[in-house]
């Protein structure tokens, strides 16, 4: 293998030398607790901060990681820069391998740090050039090829076994881009289709890292930042924006009930009633007690144009009540106690559920729950106990800290006042 230039010749390869020095400086600064968070691959890429696909090559996680990557950048990169010059090496090759490998890593996985994607890109490029261009004869020997191939598969094993997480997608994407670039250079008659293939790989990676990430990401760890942005948008009353981010969050994490519940809230604020109801139903089906209770209220009262369906309301109230949700227990008890529908009216069940609601909130008594308990006692023939309980409810409702007592003719629906997301 042809030796790399000596360090005393650093001025001859400013692009490679500058990239290496930046990597060392940024990494040392990070180790010194300097905030370099704007350089990392995060979901902010999806909000337009595309530079992170390039700057993420600079930080490194440890001394061996840094030394290995900088060494091979110097060995491979200087060979390329000597032949193709500074502009083509920096603006074309290093940038191509950085963006391509970084975009694919972030699109498919969680994103990574370090120069290894660029290193594998240069390796793939020189592997082709060493066989097809006399200027690069013997720049890569068999032992170096074996080293990079073995290291590639070893990194996959350490990632799968959780010994050491490695940006394997970046390694693979860099190598493929390097090989195709080498073929495009050495096969002029087939340059156009090969260049089109490189462009397609690059564009798909960029799409996957931005708009398409919820659909192609395989990490299972996406969606939190999108849900946070949806929450922030809701607080600022930017409901259409909140819908967008929560839809992304639910695409990432379709089993996260809280994200669906928040999506329902955002759709409702955007006057998308069908979308809201569908989102609430999904959240309820996934076991979210808030969504189950809220669906019960929607269907019990037929509010805001939604159809009234008492049987479905009972179904969802029961689901939430099974999770000891006090409001659901209370409303379910009220329906059982006051309904004129013989298929709904159930005094014993009303008493059971109302007592449980009161018991669950005994440290902070609720006059609504005591009112429901009084009604339940009354329909069960326990008149004296009903009067006593109603007197307690009235006395509690008069306290400054208590909310007004709600009778059957004026019971209100409690809209969810804010969203709840997993943090």
N, C-alpha and C positions, 0 to 999 in steps of 0.2 A: 504494500500500500504506500502511495506517495506521501511523504511527510508533509505536515502542515507548516506554514511559515512560522518562524520564530517570533516570540513576543516582541522582540526588538523591531520587527517589521510591521507593527500594529498599524502604522499610518498608511500602509498599502491597502488595507481592507477596512475602511472606516465604517461601512455599513454593518459588517459582522462584528467588528470590535465594539462599535457603539451599542449595538443590541446586547452584546454580552455584558458590557459595563453597566448598562441600564438595568439588566436583570440582577446583577450583583448588588447595585445600589438600592434598588427597590426592595429586594429581599432582605438586605441588612436593615433597612429602615423599618420594614414590617416586623422583623425580629426585635427591633428596639421599641416596639409598641407605637410606632407612627401609624396614624390612620390612613390606610391606602384602600379603603373599601370602594372608592369609585373605580378602581381598576379591575375588580373581580367580575366574573360572569354571574349576574343575578337576573331576576325577572325584569329589572329596569331596562334590559335590552329590548323588551317588548314595548317599552314606552319611548323608544327612539335612541337610547344610549348605545348605539352600535359600536362605539369605540372600545367597549369592554371586550369585544371579541378579539381585539388586538392587544390591548393592555394586559389582559389576563395571562399572556405568555411571560410576563416579567416576574411576578412573585413566585417563589419556590418554597416548598414545605420543609425542607431540611438541607443540611450541608451536602449529603450525598446526592440528593435530587439536583441541587444547584450545580455541583461540580460535574456530574455526569452530563447534564444538558449543555452547560457552557462549553465543556471540552469538545463534545461532538459538533456543536454549532461552529466552533473555531476550526475543527478539522475539516468538516464538510463545506462550511460556508465560505471559507477563504479560497478553496479550490474553485468554487463557482464564481466568486467575485473577481478572481484573477482573470478569468476567461471572458465573462460576460459584462464586467464593469460594475460600477457602483449603483447606477440607476436601475438597471434590469434586475440586479440581485435584490436591492432593497424594495423598490416600488413594485416590482413584479413578483419575484419568487418568495421572499420572506413574507411579504404581505399576503400573497395568495395562500401560502401554507398556514399562516397564522389565522386568517379569517376562515378559511375552509375547515381546518381541523377544529377550531374553537366553536364555529357555528354548529357543526355536526355533534360535537360533544354536548353542547348545551341543549340542542334540539332533542336528542335522544336520551341523554342522561341528566345529571345535575349541574354540569359545567365543571371545568377544571382549571388548574393553574400550571404554568411552566412551559418550557420551550420544547417539550418532547414532540408535539405535533409538527412543529417546524423541523425538528431534527429528523423525524421519520420522513417528512416531505423531501428534505435534502438527500436522505439516504436513498429513497426511491428514485429520485432524479439521477443521482450519480450511478446507481446500479444499472440503469438503462444506458446512460452516456458512456460508461466504462466499456460497454460492449458494442457501441455503435459510433463513437466519436473518438478519433485517434488522439485528440487533445486530452482525453480523460482516461487513456489506457492505464490500467493498473492502479487507478485511484482507490478502488475498493477490492480487497482480496476476499477469498473464501471465508476466512476466519471472521472478518467483519460482518459478512452476510449472515453467517451462522449466529453470531452474537446478537444481531438485531432481530432475527427470526425467533431465536430461543427466548430473548427478553420479551418479545411481543406476547408469546403464549404464556410465559411465566407470569407476566403482569395480569393476564386474564385469570389465571389460577388464583393469584393472591387476592384479586378482587372478588371472585366468586366465593372463596373461602373466608372472606372478611379479614384476612391477615393484613392486607394493605390495599386501600382503594386506589385505583390507577385510572387515568383517563384513557381507557382503551379505545374508545371511539375516535378520539383525537389521533391516536397512533395510526389506526387503520385509515382514517380519512386522509391524514397527511401523506401516508405511504402511497395510497391510490392516486392522489393528486400529483405527487412527485413522479410516479411511474408514467402517468398520462402526459405530463409535461415533457418528460424525457422523450417519449414517443412522438409527441407533436414536433419537437425540435429535430429529431433525427429521421423522421419520415415525412418529408415535405409534400409528397403526393397525397398523403392521407391527413394532412394537417387540419383541414377544415372540419371533418367529422370528429377528430380527436378533440379539437378545440371546443366544438359544440358539446362534447361529453363533459369536458372540464367545466364549461359554463353551466351546464345542467346540474352537475354535482354541487357547484358553488351556490347557485340560485336556490336549489332545493334546501341546502343547509341553511341559507339565510331565511327562507320562508319557514323552515322548521324551527328556527330559533326565535321567530317573531310571531307572525299570525298563526302559523300551523302548529305551534308547540303543544297546545292541549291535545292535539290529535295524534301526534307522533311520539310524545315523550313516554318512555318506558320505565322511568325511575320509581314511580309510585310516591314521589315526595313533592310533586308539584301542586300548585293551587293555593298555597297559603298566602303568598304575596298578592295574588289576584283577588282572593277573598278579602284581604286587608284593604286593597284599593276599592273594592266594592263597598266595604263598610264606610270608608272615608267619603266616598261619593254619596252614600245615603245620608250621612250626617250633614253634608253640604247641599242636600236636596237635588243632587244631580242624578235623578233616577235612571234615565236611559244609559248613562255611563255605568251606573251600578249594575244594571242588567247585563251589560257586556262583560264586566269582570266576573260576576257571579256565574254566568253561563260558562265562562272559561274554567272557573274553579270547579264547577260540577262536572265538566268534561274530564278534568284531571282526576277528581275524586268523586266518582258517581255514587259512592256509598256514604258520603259525608252528609248526614241529614241536615245539619245546621246550615250548610251552604245552600241546600235546596229551599229551606225555610226563608233564608235571607233573599234568595232569588225571587221567591213569591212576594215578599214585601216590596222589592224593587219593581217587579212587574205591576203590582197593584198601584204603586205610585206613578207608574208610567201609563196608567189606564189600560193595561193589557190584562183584562179580567180572566180570559181563558188561560193565558200563560201563568198568571198568579195562582189560579186554582190548580193547574197541573203541577206546579212547583210545590204547593202546599200538600197536595196528595202524595207526591213522591216523598217529601220529608216525613209525612205521617206514616206512610208505608214502611219507611226505614226506622220508625220508632221514635221520632222526635215528639215529645209530649206537648210542646208548645204548638206545633203544627196540628196535632190531633185535637187539642182543645179548641184551637182557632177554627178548624174545619167544623167542629161541632157547633160553634157559635154561628158561623156562616150559614150552615144548613138548617139550624133551628129557627133562625129569624129570616132567612132569605134576604139578607142584607145586600144593598148596593147592586141589585139586579141578579144576584145569584139565586138559583132555585131553592125554595124551601123544601126540606126533606127531613121530617122528624125522625124517621127510622135511621137514616144515615147519621143524623146528629147524635142519636143515642149510641150508635156503633162507635163513633169517634170519641165521644165522651167516655165510654167504657174503656177504650184503649188507653186514654190518658189517665183515667182513674186507676187503672191497673198499675200505673207507675206512681201512685200516691200523689197525683197532681191535685192540690186542694181545690182550685177553681173548677176543675172538671168534676170532682166529687160533689161539690156544692151544686153546680148546674144540673148534674145528672139527678141528684136528689130532688131538686126543685121540679124537674120534669116529671119524675115519678110521683111526686106528692100532689101536683096541681093539674096534671093533664086530664082533660075530659075524654081522651081517647082510651077506651078500655084495654087496648093492646099495649098502652104505655103506662097507664096508671098502676102503680105498684107501691102501696104504702109501706110494707115491710122493707123493701129495698131502699125507699126514700130515707127511712130512719137509719138504716145501716150506713148508707153513704154520707148522710149529713153528720152523723156522729163521728165518722172517721175524719171528715173535713175539719170539724171543730177540734178533734183530738190532735191532729197534725199541726194546728196553729194555736195550741193552748198557751204558748209563751207570748204570742201576739194576737190576742183574740180579735176576730173580725165580726162586726155586727151583721154583715150579710150572711155569714155562715150560721150565726145564732138565729137569725130570722128564718133561714131555711130549716134549721133544726126544730124551731118552734112549729112551723107549718107541718113538718113531718110528724112530730109528736101529736099534733091536733088530729091529723087524718088517721092516726093510729088509735084514737080514742083516749089519749093521755092528756086530757084537757088542762088539768091543773099544772102539770109539768110544762105544757105548752105556754101557758100564761106566764109562768115564772121565767122561762127562757126568753120569751118576747120582751119582758121587762128588762132583762139583762141586755138584750140587743139594743133597746131604745136608750138605756143608760149609757152604754158604750158608744153609741152613735152620737151622743151629745158631747162627748169629749172632743177638745180642739184637734187632737191628733187623729181622730177617727174619720173615715169617709162617711157620707150620708147613708142612712139605712135605705135600702131599695126594696120596695114592695113589689108584688107580682105585676102590678100595672105599670111599673116604671123601671123595671130591671134593665140595666144598660149592658152594652157590649163593650168589653175592654179590648180596644185595639192594641196590638203589640207596639210599645212605645219606642223600641229600638231593636236593632238586630243583635244576634249573638253569634259570634263566630269562634271557631277554635283558634287559639293563639299559640 
